[in-house]
Amino acid sequence: MNTKDLDYFKTLVEKRNYTEVAEIFQVSQPTITQAIKRLEKEFQTKLVQVDRVHQKTEITRTGQLLFEKSLAIQKNLELAHKEIAAADSQKIKFGLPPIIGSLYFPQVVGDLAKENLLDKLQIFESGSNTLFQKLEDGDVDIAAIGSLLPINNPHFKVTKLGTRPFKIVVSTKHPLAKSNEAVDFQDLGNEKFIDFAGQFIHGKILHDYFEHTGIQPEIVQKTPDISWYKSLIRANIGIGILVTDEISQEDNNLKALEIKNPIPENFNVSIVRRASYILKPEEKKMIDILKEIRIV
């Protein structure tokens, strides 16, 4: 089977017009017609019905089935091209979310440098949700991923490093800072909140708490930057939620409070790669080092 025939067929299903498909690929219309006939012969079924009276191109049920399979075939071919093109590269395409990068990754930087791996890292810094998509698409081969629940996906190999809870974070000027008791999230409906912009775990957990407790507080600011997020809270513009390790003794004028009624979601840190991906020796060594990260 010619993969080009599948490209023609996939586009025909999307456009429903032979002439338009021919123009897109800059080939003659008979080229498209012959490609469809080859596929129909290959699968011994009618894939396309042409209603010449109403000038309509209809896709049969078996044609729809082949279309769905062709999407997966095309995705796997694109992934194969990316992996093969990078096979001889010394670079390691590594995804690293900002919070994991600042909190936990420094633990192993020295060991990576000793093994001459640090200079080989091509780091893609983004939120975990974005990195998971990049991992799936083959733009990243290994990633440190933060997830609210443990990752359970047969298409990926996952090494879980640890789990940490979230806490409410307030300015020391805020009335909540006067107490060391855990906070009932349901009592925060009248508070002003700082939210995370973009595809970040902390933005998701915040809104999951809103939904779980049925409150709808005012969002006064949104930012994708963790430093600015903490600065806004420090200035008492609003309160927020962060993984407990994000607030350290160096974070002056901030106080972290436990949540009295936590939901089953936490900050799970894992090393993830595609199950089908064959690791290079340097990548195996890197993963062994990353497994030494302690999430505490």
C-alpha positions as CSV (number, residue, x, y, z in Angstrom):
1,M,0.0,0.0,0.0
2,N,1.3,3.4,-1.0
3,T,1.1,5.9,1.9
4,K,0.6,8.7,-0.6
5,D,-2.6,7.0,-1.6
6,L,-3.7,7.3,2.0
7,D,-2.8,11.0,2.0
8,Y,-5.0,11.5,-1.0
9,F,-7.8,9.5,0.5
10,K,-7.7,11.3,3.9
11,T,-7.8,14.7,2.2
12,L,-10.7,13.5,-0.1
13,V,-12.7,12.6,3.0
14,E,-12.0,16.0,4.5
15,K,-12.8,18.0,1.3
16,R,-15.3,15.7,-0.5
17,N,-14.1,17.0,-3.8
18,Y,-11.6,15.3,-6.3
19,T,-10.7,18.5,-8.1
20,E,-9.9,20.3,-4.8
21,V,-7.7,17.4,-3.6
22,A,-5.8,17.4,-6.9
23,E,-5.2,21.1,-6.6
24,I,-3.9,20.7,-3.0
25,F,-1.4,18.1,-4.0
26,Q,-0.7,19.7,-7.4
27,V,-1.5,16.5,-9.4
28,S,-4.1,15.6,-12.0
29,Q,-7.6,14.5,-11.0
30,P,-7.1,11.1,-12.5
31,T,-4.1,10.6,-10.1
32,I,-6.5,10.9,-7.2
33,T,-9.1,8.7,-8.8
34,Q,-6.5,5.9,-9.5
35,A,-5.3,6.2,-5.9
36,I,-8.8,5.6,-4.5
37,K,-9.2,2.6,-6.9
38,R,-6.0,1.1,-5.6
39,L,-7.1,1.4,-2.1
40,E,-10.5,-0.1,-2.9
41,K,-8.7,-3.0,-4.6
42,E,-6.4,-3.4,-1.6
43,F,-9.2,-3.6,0.9
44,Q,-11.7,-5.2,-1.4
45,T,-14.5,-2.7,-0.6
46,K,-16.1,0.4,-1.9
47,L,-14.7,3.4,-0.1
48,V,-16.2,6.3,-2.0
49,Q,-19.6,6.8,-3.7
50,V,-20.0,9.6,-6.2
51,D,-23.5,10.9,-6.7
52,R,-23.1,12.6,-10.1
53,V,-26.8,13.7,-10.2
54,H,-26.4,15.8,-7.1
55,Q,-22.6,16.3,-7.6
56,K,-21.8,14.9,-4.1
57,T,-19.0,12.7,-3.0
58,E,-20.1,10.3,-0.2
59,I,-17.8,8.2,2.0
60,T,-19.0,4.7,2.8
61,R,-18.9,3.2,6.2
62,T,-15.8,1.2,5.3
63,G,-14.3,4.4,4.0
64,Q,-14.9,6.1,7.3
65,L,-13.3,3.2,9.1
66,L,-10.2,3.5,6.8
67,F,-10.1,7.3,7.4
68,E,-10.0,6.8,11.2
69,K,-7.2,4.2,10.8
70,S,-5.3,6.5,8.4
71,L,-5.1,9.2,11.0
72,A,-3.3,6.8,13.4
73,I,-1.1,5.6,10.5
74,Q,-0.2,9.1,9.6
75,K,0.6,10.0,13.2
76,N,2.8,7.0,13.6
77,L,4.7,7.7,10.4
78,E,5.3,11.3,11.4
79,L,6.6,10.0,14.8
80,A,8.8,7.5,13.1
81,H,10.3,10.3,10.9
82,K,11.1,12.4,14.0
83,E,12.6,9.5,15.9
84,I,14.8,8.3,13.0
85,A,15.9,11.8,12.1
86,A,17.1,12.3,15.7
87,A,18.6,8.8,16.1
88,D,22.2,9.9,15.4
89,S,21.8,13.1,17.4
90,Q,23.7,13.5,20.7
91,K,21.0,15.7,22.0
92,I,18.4,14.5,24.5
93,K,15.0,16.2,24.0
94,F,13.8,16.6,27.6
95,G,10.6,18.3,28.8
96,L,10.8,20.1,32.1
97,P,8.0,22.1,33.8
98,P,9.1,25.3,35.5
99,I,8.1,24.2,39.0
100,I,9.7,20.7,38.8
101,G,12.7,22.4,37.3
102,S,13.1,24.8,40.2
103,L,12.1,22.5,43.1
104,Y,13.5,19.1,42.3
105,F,15.7,19.0,39.2
106,P,18.7,20.8,40.9
107,Q,19.1,17.7,43.0
108,V,20.6,15.8,40.1
109,V,22.3,18.6,38.0
110,G,25.7,17.7,39.5
111,D,25.4,14.0,38.7
112,L,24.2,14.8,35.1
113,A,27.3,17.1,34.7
114,K,29.6,14.4,36.0
115,E,28.3,12.0,33.4
116,N,28.7,14.7,30.6
117,L,24.9,14.7,30.1
118,L,24.1,18.2,31.0
119,D,25.4,19.7,27.8
120,K,23.5,17.1,25.8
121,L,20.1,18.2,27.2
122,Q,17.8,20.1,24.8
123,I,15.3,21.3,27.4
124,F,11.8,22.2,26.5
125,E,10.3,24.3,29.4
126,S,6.5,24.4,29.6
127,G,3.5,23.3,31.6
128,S,3.0,19.6,32.1
129,N,-0.1,19.4,29.9
130,T,1.8,21.0,27.0
131,L,4.8,18.7,27.6
132,F,2.6,15.6,27.6
133,Q,1.3,16.5,24.2
134,K,4.9,17.2,22.9
135,L,5.9,13.8,24.3
136,E,3.0,12.1,22.4
137,D,3.9,14.0,19.2
138,G,7.6,13.1,19.4
139,D,8.8,16.7,19.9
140,V,10.1,15.6,23.3
141,D,11.4,12.1,24.1
142,I,11.6,12.2,27.9
143,A,9.8,14.5,30.2
144,A,9.3,15.2,33.9
145,I,5.6,15.5,34.3
146,G,3.4,16.8,37.1
147,S,-0.1,15.3,37.2
148,L,-3.0,15.5,39.6
149,L,-3.5,11.8,39.5
150,P,-1.0,9.0,38.8
151,I,-0.4,8.5,35.1
152,N,-1.9,5.3,33.9
153,N,-1.6,5.1,30.1
154,P,-0.4,2.0,28.2
155,H,1.2,4.2,25.5
156,F,3.8,5.5,28.0
157,K,6.4,4.1,30.4
158,V,6.1,6.0,33.7
159,T,8.4,6.1,36.7
160,K,6.7,7.8,39.6
161,L,9.1,9.8,41.8
162,G,6.7,11.0,44.5
163,T,3.6,12.8,45.6
164,R,3.2,16.1,47.4
165,P,0.1,17.9,48.7
166,F,-1.1,21.4,47.8
167,K,-1.5,24.2,50.3
168,I,-3.3,27.5,50.4
169,V,-0.8,30.4,50.2
170,V,-1.6,33.8,51.7
171,S,0.3,37.0,52.5
172,T,1.4,37.4,56.1
173,K,-0.7,40.5,56.0
174,H,-3.8,38.5,55.3
175,P,-6.2,37.6,58.3
176,L,-5.8,33.9,57.5
177,A,-2.1,34.1,58.3
178,K,-2.8,34.8,62.0
179,S,-3.8,31.1,62.5
180,N,-1.8,27.9,62.0
181,E,-5.0,25.8,61.7
182,A,-5.9,24.1,58.5
183,V,-8.3,26.0,56.2
184,D,-11.7,24.8,55.1
185,F,-11.7,25.5,51.3
186,Q,-15.4,25.9,51.4
187,D,-15.0,29.0,53.6
188,L,-13.0,30.8,50.9
189,G,-15.9,31.8,48.7
190,N,-15.5,35.5,49.5
191,E,-11.8,35.6,49.0
192,K,-10.0,37.0,46.0
193,F,-7.8,34.5,44.2
194,I,-4.7,34.7,41.9
195,D,-5.0,32.2,39.0
196,F,-2.5,30.5,36.7
197,A,-2.8,31.4,33.0
198,G,-2.1,28.6,30.5
199,Q,-1.9,24.8,30.8
200,F,-0.5,24.5,34.3
201,I,-1.4,21.9,37.0
202,H,-1.8,24.6,39.6
203,G,-4.5,26.3,37.6
204,K,-6.3,23.0,37.2
205,I,-6.2,22.1,40.9
206,L,-7.5,25.5,41.9
207,H,-10.6,25.2,39.7
208,D,-11.1,21.6,40.7
209,Y,-11.3,22.8,44.3
210,F,-13.8,25.5,43.2
211,E,-16.0,22.8,41.6
212,H,-15.6,20.3,44.4
213,T,-16.6,22.8,47.1
214,G,-19.2,24.7,45.0
215,I,-17.7,28.1,45.5
216,Q,-17.1,30.8,42.9
217,P,-14.6,33.3,44.2
218,E,-13.4,36.3,42.3
219,I,-10.2,35.9,40.2
220,V,-8.4,39.2,40.3
221,Q,-5.2,38.3,38.4
222,K,-3.9,35.5,36.1
223,T,-0.2,34.8,35.4
224,P,1.8,32.0,33.9
225,D,4.9,33.0,35.9
226,I,5.4,31.4,39.3
227,S,7.5,34.3,40.6
228,W,5.0,36.9,39.7
229,Y,2.2,34.7,41.1
230,K,3.9,34.6,44.5
231,S,4.6,38.4,44.3
232,L,0.9,39.1,43.8
233,I,0.1,37.0,46.8
234,R,2.9,38.6,48.9
235,A,1.4,42.0,48.1
236,N,-1.9,40.7,49.4
237,I,-3.7,41.2,46.0
238,G,-5.2,37.8,46.5
239,I,-4.6,34.3,47.8
240,G,-3.5,31.2,45.8
241,I,-2.7,27.5,45.9
242,L,0.7,25.9,45.5
243,V,2.4,22.6,46.0
244,T,3.8,22.6,49.5
245,D,7.5,22.6,48.5
246,E,7.1,25.8,46.6
247,I,7.0,27.8,49.8
248,S,10.3,27.8,51.6
249,Q,11.9,29.8,54.5
250,E,13.3,32.2,51.9
251,D,9.8,33.2,50.8
252,N,9.3,36.2,53.1
253,N,5.8,37.5,53.8
254,L,4.1,34.3,52.5
255,K,2.4,31.7,54.6
256,A,1.3,28.2,53.5
257,L,-1.8,26.7,55.2
258,E,-2.9,23.1,55.1
259,I,-6.3,22.4,53.5
260,K,-8.8,20.8,55.9
261,N,-10.8,19.1,53.2
262,P,-8.3,18.0,50.6
263,I,-9.6,16.4,47.4
264,P,-8.0,13.1,46.0
265,E,-5.8,15.1,43.7
266,N,-2.1,15.8,44.6
267,F,1.1,16.9,42.9
268,N,2.4,13.6,41.4
269,V,5.9,13.9,39.8
270,S,6.9,11.3,37.2
271,I,9.5,10.6,34.5
272,V,7.6,9.7,31.3
273,R,8.5,8.4,27.9
274,R,6.7,6.8,25.0
275,A,6.4,3.1,25.5
276,S,7.5,2.5,21.8
277,Y,10.5,4.7,22.1
278,I,13.9,3.0,22.1
279,L,16.3,4.8,24.4
280,K,19.8,5.8,23.5
281,P,22.5,4.8,26.0
282,E,22.8,8.4,27.2
283,E,19.0,8.6,27.8
284,K,19.1,5.4,29.8
285,K,21.8,6.8,32.0
286,M,19.9,10.1,32.4
287,I,16.7,8.3,33.5
288,D,18.7,6.3,36.0
289,I,20.0,9.6,37.5
290,L,16.5,11.2,37.4
291,K,15.2,8.3,39.4
292,E,17.4,9.5,42.3
293,I,15.3,12.7,42.7
294,R,13.7,12.7,46.1
295,I,10.3,14.3,46.3
296,V,10.1,15.5,49.9
